[in-house]
Amino acid sequence: MGLPRSALISLRATPYHHCVSRCVRRAFLCGWDDRTGQCFEHRRQWNEEKLLTPAQILALDVCAYSVTSNHYHVVLHINQ
């Protein structure tokens, strides 16, 4: 059974959160795949734009982010 967000995130403890999302099964998010010989570098700018768009709509600040070949990291600050 899932938990409500109020039980998962405590703004009293810290308003900053580090989130990670990974690709599975040797898939590439962006960059050059040596195994298949395909280049997915065109996805890097698209992923950066998709990371920054919710910050304009929601009460979030993107403090830092990093997009690598098979995963990305984002540090978020939640504005009360």
C-alpha positions in Angstrom: 0.0 0.0 0.0 1.3 3.4 -0.9 2.1 6.2 1.6 0.8 9.8 1.3 3.4 12.4 0.3 3.1 13.9 3.8 4.6 10.7 5.2 7.4 10.5 2.6 8.6 14.1 2.6 9.2 16.2 5.7 9.8 19.9 5.1 10.8 20.3 8.7 13.7 17.9 8.2 14.9 19.6 5.0 13.3 21.4 2.0 16.0 19.9 -0.3 15.7 16.6 -2.0 18.0 14.6 -4.3 16.2 12.6 -6.9 17.7 10.0 -9.3 16.1 8.3 -12.3 17.9 5.5 -14.2 17.5 3.7 -17.5 17.2 -0.1 -17.4 18.3 -2.9 -19.7 21.4 -1.1 -21.1 19.2 1.6 -22.6 20.7 5.0 -23.2 19.2 8.3 -22.1 21.7 10.3 -24.2 25.3 10.0 -25.4 26.9 7.4 -27.7 26.0 3.7 -27.4 29.1 1.7 -28.4 27.2 -1.5 -28.5 24.6 -0.5 -31.1 26.6 2.3 -32.7 23.7 4.8 -32.2 24.0 8.4 -30.9 21.4 9.6 -28.5 23.0 13.0 -27.8 20.0 14.9 -29.3 18.0 13.8 -26.2 20.3 15.7 -23.7 18.7 19.2 -24.4 15.2 17.7 -24.4 15.8 16.1 -21.0 17.2 19.3 -19.6 14.1 21.2 -20.8 11.8 18.6 -19.3 13.6 18.8 -15.9 13.3 22.6 -15.7 9.6 22.9 -16.9 7.9 21.7 -13.7 9.9 24.3 -11.7 8.0 27.0 -13.5 4.6 25.5 -12.7 5.1 24.0 -9.3 6.5 25.3 -6.0 9.9 23.8 -6.8 13.4 25.3 -7.4 15.9 23.2 -9.3 19.2 23.8 -7.4 21.3 21.4 -9.5 21.0 18.7 -12.1 23.2 16.4 -14.1 22.2 14.4 -17.2 24.4 11.4 -17.9 24.3 8.7 -20.5 22.0 6.3 -18.6 20.6 8.4 -15.6 20.1 11.9 -14.3 20.3 13.6 -10.9 18.3 16.6 -9.8 18.4 18.5 -6.5 15.1 20.1 -5.7 14.1 22.8 -3.2 10.5 22.7 -2.2 9.0 26.2 -1.5 6.3 26.2 1.1 
